[in-house]
Amino acid sequence: MAIRILIAEDHADSLELMRYLLQAHGYEVVTAADGEVALLMARQEQPDLILCDLRMPKVNGYEVAAQLKRDEALRHIPLIAVTAFSMLGDREKVLAAGFDGYFSKPIDVDNFIAVLERHLLPAPGTDGADGEGG
């Protein structure tokens, strides 16, 4: 079974670039154009990883993170922020909000998959059978 990744992104060009890169590497991709749909898709699809823009309509990425991390059934899913915010301190703010990682836009196509895959590895000390991501 292919690894399923949910992309929550309202910018069409960014969404298509991430979708292309992921599908080219064999990942199954589901998408949401706003935070409200992203939360519904996370519950329905139970993805292996979520890429989430911070600035989206209806529900922003910070609220998506808060709701996912409060949900016992979803909190284990690695959540990676994708954002144009890349000022000093932004990374720390994103991680403190509950995200497990951070990509800044524009996406670095040469390193995107390698960095993303680090979050799909089993957590240290686990055999990976429990679904916990690193």
N, C-alpha and C positions, 0 to 999 in steps of 0.2 A: 504494500500500500504506500502510495506516494505521501511525502510530507506535505501537509496543507498549511498554507500561510495566508492570513487575512491581511490585506492592505486597506487601511482606512486613510483615504487621501482625497481631497476635493479638487486638487489641481490636476487636470487631465494629463498634461505632459509628464509630470512626475509619476503619476499612477502608471501610465503606459511604459515608462522606462523601467520602473521596478518590476512590473508584470513581465515584461520581455526578459529581463535578466533572470528572474526566478524560473520562468517556464523554460528558458534555454538551458537551465541547469537541472531540469527534471522535477521541479516543485509544482504542486497543484496550487493554484491561486484563486482566492475568492476576494471580492472587493466591496467596499462601502464608500460612498461619497460624502458621508457626514457621520458624526459621532453617534447619533441615535441609531442609525442603521448598523454601525460597527458593533454596538453593544448587542443588538439583536442577532447579528451574524455570529458573533463570538459564542453566544449561547446555543445557537442552532448548529453551527459547524464544528465547534470544539477544535479550533485550529491548533497546530503545533507551535505556532509563533504568530505574533501580531505586530505589524509595522503600523505606527499610528502618527499621523500628522498632529501637530499641536493646535493649529488654527484651522478649525473646521466649522461648518454651519451646525446649528442646533445644539450640539454638545461638543465642547472643545476637547482636545486630547488630554488635558489635565483631569477633567471630569471623567472621561473614559477610563483613565488609569485608576482613579479613585474607586469607581464602581467595579471594575474588574478585580481589583485587589481586595475589595470587601466581600466578593462572591467566592464562597468556598469551592465551588465547582470550576472557577476560572482563574483563581489567583496564581496557580502553578504555571500558567502559560507565559512564556517569555514575552515581554512587551518592550518593543523598541521604538523610541521616538524618532520621527523624521521631521526635521524642521529647518527653516531658514534662520532661526535664532542661533547665532554662533558667537555671541559676545562672551567675554570673560565672565565666568560664573553661571552661564546658562546651562552647561552640562551638569553641574552640581545641582542646580535647581530641578532639572528634569529627573535626575536620579533620586533626589529627595522626594519627588512626587510619586514615586513608585515604579518608574520605568527601570528596566533592567539594562538598557543600553541606549545609544544615541547616535544618529546619523545626521550630519548637517547637509543641507542642500546648497549647491547642486550635488547630487549623488556622485561619489567617486566610483565610477564603473569598474575600475581595475581592482578595487578592494572590497566592494559591496558584498559579494557572495562570501568571501573568506571571513569577513568580520561577522556577518549574519550567522554563518555556520557555527561560530564559537558559542552562540546562544542555544544551539540545538543539541549540543553535546550533553551527555548525562552529567549531573552535578557530581563533584568529587565525593567519593565514598558511597556512591550508589551504583547499582548495576544497570541503571537505565530502564528497568522494567516497571517502575512506578510512574513513569510519565513525567517525572520532574526534569525540567530543562536547566541548563547551567547558565 
